[in-house]
Amino acid sequence: MEKYQDIPMDLANSSLVAVAESQKIKRIFTLDSDFYVYRLYDKDAFEVIPA
C-alpha cells in the first residue's frame, strides 16, 4: 500500500476489481493505466487489453 499510495483507487476502479475477483476475470479492457498496477487477491496482474 505504501508503494502505490500516490495512485488512489476510486470507486469505479475498486468496483471493477471486486467484480473481476468475484467472477474470476483476469482480462480487462480499459483506458485507465492504473490497471497495470492493480493486483487481484491472488497477487496476479490483470491482463490489460489496450485500446
Steps between C-alpha positions, in 0.01 A plus 500: 500500500780745580669438167190600302343755734538767230255302281174505696231257388168667430158343541465404132837324487450324832159380380656355185769326702240357740286367214805357324600318818153361565458387138862379470569737209862592434469662158373858490450761229566847634652835413610542863872429538452436874391145416864422417567559872192343660523138610235240568459325835743226394756768402460429129511798269214586269546419133427847362367516146614838370271722298 
